[in-house]
Amino acid sequence: MFDVRTTGDEALIRLRLAPSDARYAGNLVAGSKALEIFADLETELSLREGGDEGLCVSYSSVNFAAPLRVGDFVEGIARVVERGNTSRKVEARLYKVLSVDEKGLLIDQDGPVLAVSAVATIVVGRGTAAQES
């Protein structure tokens, strides 16, 4: 189950990491799951910016700051920070809102924990929704 919301230049998604996301011992989730979540956010922004699904052409940075586990509730946020004719620079962040340990027990934390951040370049269509500069 997931939730996607977009307001202006920003897209938001919330979901719980599922058992099918486990790749390593201790129910650890591969970093590629964060990129999959970022791809969903980039698609939402592409639809808003260019009227079609667009395409991610590169990541200029990806930083893994905290491990993800099955059962974690995460929130991903992406926003357009720069516009070209058909390209958009997007900054994305994935936060653990509720975390669990390897046994699935809730871990106390003071607010959301940044797990992954990235900067991507996407290409969008020239549809009627495009806000080109």
C-alpha positions as CSV (number, residue, x, y, z in Angstrom):
1,M,0.0,0.0,0.0
2,F,1.3,3.5,-0.8
3,D,0.2,7.1,-1.0
4,V,1.4,9.6,-3.6
5,R,0.6,13.3,-3.3
6,T,1.9,16.2,-5.3
7,T,1.8,19.9,-4.6
8,G,3.5,22.2,-7.1
9,D,7.1,21.3,-7.5
10,E,7.1,18.5,-4.9
11,A,5.9,14.9,-4.9
12,L,5.4,12.7,-1.7
13,I,5.0,9.0,-1.3
14,R,4.5,7.0,1.9
15,L,4.7,3.2,2.3
16,R,5.7,0.4,4.5
17,L,8.6,-1.8,3.3
18,A,7.3,-5.3,2.7
19,P,8.7,-8.8,3.3
20,S,9.2,-9.1,-0.5
21,D,11.7,-6.1,-0.2
22,A,14.1,-8.1,2.0
23,R,17.4,-9.0,0.3
24,Y,19.8,-9.6,3.1
25,A,20.0,-11.2,6.5
26,G,18.2,-9.4,9.3
27,N,15.5,-8.3,6.9
28,L,17.7,-5.6,5.4
29,V,16.3,-4.0,2.2
30,A,18.6,-3.3,-0.7
31,G,19.5,0.3,-1.6
32,S,17.9,-0.3,-5.0
33,K,14.5,-0.2,-3.3
34,A,15.1,3.5,-2.5
35,L,15.9,4.2,-6.2
36,E,12.7,2.4,-7.1
37,I,10.8,4.7,-4.8
38,F,12.6,7.7,-6.2
39,A,11.6,6.5,-9.7
40,D,7.9,6.6,-8.7
41,L,8.4,10.2,-7.5
42,E,10.2,11.2,-10.6
43,T,7.4,9.7,-12.7
44,E,4.9,11.8,-10.8
45,L,6.9,14.9,-11.4
46,S,7.4,14.1,-15.1
47,L,3.6,13.7,-15.5
48,R,3.1,17.1,-13.9
49,E,5.9,18.8,-15.7
50,G,5.6,17.4,-19.2
51,G,2.3,15.4,-19.5
52,D,4.0,12.0,-19.9
53,E,6.0,9.6,-17.8
54,G,9.4,11.0,-18.8
55,L,12.7,9.3,-18.2
56,C,15.4,9.4,-15.6
57,V,18.7,9.9,-17.5
58,S,21.2,10.1,-14.6
59,Y,21.9,10.4,-10.9
60,S,24.6,12.8,-10.0
61,S,24.7,11.7,-6.4
62,V,23.1,9.0,-4.2
63,N,23.9,8.9,-0.5
64,F,22.9,6.1,1.8
65,A,22.7,7.4,5.4
66,A,20.8,4.7,7.3
67,P,19.8,1.0,6.6
68,L,16.2,0.1,5.6
69,R,14.5,-2.9,7.0
70,V,11.3,-4.8,6.3
71,G,8.5,-3.2,8.3
72,D,10.0,0.3,8.2
73,F,7.5,3.0,7.3
74,V,9.1,5.4,4.9
75,E,8.3,8.7,3.3
76,G,9.9,9.8,0.1
77,I,9.9,13.4,-1.1
78,A,11.2,14.7,-4.4
79,R,11.1,18.2,-5.8
80,V,12.1,20.0,-9.0
81,V,15.0,22.4,-8.2
82,E,16.0,23.4,-11.8
83,R,14.3,23.4,-15.2
84,G,15.7,23.3,-18.7
85,N,13.7,23.0,-21.9
86,T,12.9,19.3,-21.4
87,S,15.1,18.4,-18.5
88,R,14.5,18.8,-14.8
89,K,16.9,18.5,-11.9
90,V,15.3,16.7,-9.0
91,E,16.4,16.4,-5.4
92,A,14.9,13.4,-3.6
93,R,15.0,12.2,0.0
94,L,13.8,9.1,1.7
95,Y,13.1,9.2,5.5
96,K,12.3,6.4,7.9
97,V,9.2,7.6,9.8
98,L,8.8,4.5,11.9
99,S,11.7,2.0,12.2
100,V,11.9,-1.6,13.3
101,D,14.8,-3.8,14.4
102,E,15.7,-7.2,12.8
103,K,12.9,-8.8,14.8
104,G,10.3,-6.3,13.7
105,L,10.1,-4.5,17.0
106,L,9.6,-0.7,17.0
107,I,12.7,1.3,17.6
108,D,12.5,4.6,19.4
109,Q,13.6,7.5,17.3
110,D,13.4,11.3,17.6
111,G,11.5,12.2,14.4
112,P,12.1,11.0,10.9
113,V,15.6,9.6,10.0
114,L,17.1,10.4,6.7
115,A,17.9,7.1,5.0
116,V,18.8,8.0,1.4
117,S,19.2,11.2,-0.6
118,A,19.8,11.7,-4.3
119,V,20.0,14.2,-7.1
120,A,18.7,13.1,-10.5
121,T,18.1,14.5,-14.0
122,I,14.9,13.6,-15.7
123,V,13.7,14.3,-19.2
124,V,10.1,15.3,-19.7
125,G,7.8,15.7,-22.7
126,R,6.8,19.0,-24.3
127,G,3.1,18.4,-23.5
128,T,0.7,21.1,-22.5
129,A,1.6,20.7,-18.9
130,A,5.2,21.6,-19.4
131,Q,6.5,24.6,-17.6
132,E,9.6,25.3,-19.7
133,S,12.1,28.0,-19.2
